[in-house]
Amino acid sequence: MTIRGDVRECYGHQSRDDAFSLLRLRAAFFLPIYVFSLLTAFSTVSFTHLSFHAKRPTLKSTIALLKNSWNRPLVTTICIYAILVAYSIVPNTLASISQSSAVRFAILVVGVIFEVYLIAILSLGLVVSIAEERFGFDAIRTAAALMADRRLSGSILTAMFLLASSSISWEMEGLMDGVDHWMRTTAAVTSNVAIGVWDKMGLISLYGMVIISGYVVTTVFYCECRKKDFVRVENEEDHDHIVTV
């Protein structure tokens, strides 16, 4: 009994050490990846937005713009993550309390469809926070208003990029194949992951191209929505002027 207890205690300590090692690894990778993603989104949206309005973007102007407005997309992405985390609980909870399998399936299908629409709004909200003096939930509300007349087209565009990125992500899950997740040292895990990443550089490059293309298309979509909204406001003002006269 004493030997078994010692063995269980030893395994318990090892499991805790392994868990802390994986947490440290995740924390070490999260911040650089998040910063890189934010910089990629900001530079891509800024370049596309300026190019759409026939302005020549430069690296210097982009850096200056980033220094003055980096906090807007930062706050907006935090709000986006909070909304997605909160929403992810809803369809699964509703499906779990349902007694009928058909109802559960319907709830999950509707949940996926609405999630695509929600991601379309949130993606547009990120573009709004970079292109305008708005951030956080205000940028997301503005995005929802801009997409009011183009819900279907915006959702279809988002679904296409989600499908492409998800397909590549499923392939990239093979990066961790053969890696011993219960190694004691973070350095050993990092080394094995780095080797797997190097072997899949082509796939990773393709994933990056899909993400950047998504930012470009969403920015163009934003510019078109904003242009249509501007024309609509002008027409309403002209109409009001005619009626008043």
Buried (B, 14 or more C-beta within 10 A) or exposed (E): EEEEEEEEEEEEEEEEEBEEBBEEBEEEEEEEEEEEEBBBBBBBBBBBBBBBEEEEBEEEBBEEBBEEBEEBBBBBBEBBEEBEEEBEEEBEEBBEEBEEEEEBEEBBEEBEEBBBBBBBBBBBBBBBBBBBEBBBBBBBBBBBEBBEEBEEBBBEBBBEBBEBBEEBEEEBEEBEEEBEEEBEEBEEBBEBBEEBEEEBEEBBEBBEEBBBBBBBBBBBBBBBBBEEBEEEEEEEEEEEEEEEE
